[in-house]
Amino acid sequence: MQKDFNGWNKKKKKMHNREDTPFFHTREIWWCSLGVNIGFEQDGTGENFYRPVLILKGMSKETCFVIPLTTSDKRHKFRPSIGIVDGKEAKALLSQMRLIDAKRLIRKMEYLDEKIFERIRKTIKEML
């Protein structure tokens, strides 16, 4: 599959120069501009390279750990279901969690249920 690194670099330069930093909280689900990444790292999709993410933990007001979400029906212990997000059944891609700059956050969608979030955190602890 051909990846549009040049298109992503143009978007990334604009995002880097963004003046405002969105205010975020743990358990929120956001549309995020993840971009085009190397190999099997999770990419964003569409012309803006967006993907929904779950905010796992804020590290500062500028950075946070996120977990990309997917609607794929592949089953795996480290791909737990989190319920309906934006009208579709979503799963957390725990193997793809990463630190991002908050400038990548585009639009908050909703909060994840606290019980589901705690189940996600417990599964992450089992991974490590």
N, C-alpha and C positions, 0 to 999 in steps of 0.2 A: 504494500500500500504506500502510495506516494504521500509524503507529509509536506504541508505548506509552511516551511520554516520562514521563508521571506515574508509572507503575509503576517505571520505571527510576530516577527520582529518589528514590523510597522506598528501593530497594535500595542506591543510591549513598550515601545518608546513613548507612546502617548500615555499609557497607563503609568509609567515611571514618573512622568512629569505632572501627574494629577496632583492638585493642590490639597483637596480634601481627603481625609481618611475616615471611612465609615466607622461608626460606633457599633460594636458587636458584643454579644454575650455568649457564654457557654450554652449549648443545647439549641442554638438557632440554626436554621437551615437557610443558606444563601445561594443565589446564583453567583458563580465565581468564574472569573476568566483564568482558567488553568493553562490555556495555551497549548502549544505543540511541544511534546517532550520526546525524549530519546527512547528508542526501543519499546519496551513493554510498560513504561511509565504511563499512567492514565492521562489522556489528552482531554481537552475541552472539545466541543463539537460546534458545527455551524461556522458562519463567517466571523463570529466574535469569539470563538473558542471557549464557550461557556459550558459549565457542568455544575449541577447542584452539589454543595458540600455541607457537611455538618461541622459546626464549630465544636471541637473537642475541648480546647483550653486556650484561653488568651495568655500570651506570654508577656505582652506589653500592650500599649494602646495602638501600636503599629503592626504587631505580628500575632499570629495565632496558629495553633495546630488544627488542621482540618482533615476530615475523612471524605473523600469523593464518594458520590452516590451513583448507582447504576440502576437501570431497569431490566438488565439482563436476567434471564431465568436460570442461569447456572447456579448450582448449589455447591456450597463449600462452608465449612465451619467458620472461616474467617470472612464470610460474606453474609452476615445476618440480615434478615428482613427488618425494616424499620417502619413498615406500614405504607400508607398512601401519601405521596408527596407530589404536589402539582398534578393531581388526578391520576397518578400512575403508581403501581406497586414498586417500592424502592428498596434497595439493599445497600448496606455500607460496605465499601471496599477497604477493609481494615488493613490489608497489605499495602495499600497505597497512601496511608496517612502521611502528611507532610506539613512542614512549617511554611506559611506563606506570609507575604506582606499584605496588610489589610487593604491596600490600594487595589488588590485583585477582586475584592468583594464588590458585587454589582448591585444586588437588590435582595433584601431580606424577604423570605417567603413565609416562614412559620417557626414555631418552637417544636422540638421533638418532645414527646411525652417523657416525663421524668423516669418512669419505670423502664421504658425501652432504652433510654440513655444509660441508666445504671447497668443494664444487661450488656450494652455495648462496651462500657468501661471494664466490666468484669471479663469479657472475652478478650479485650486487649491485654489485660494483665496476664491472662493464660498464655497469650502469644509470646510474651517476653520472658 
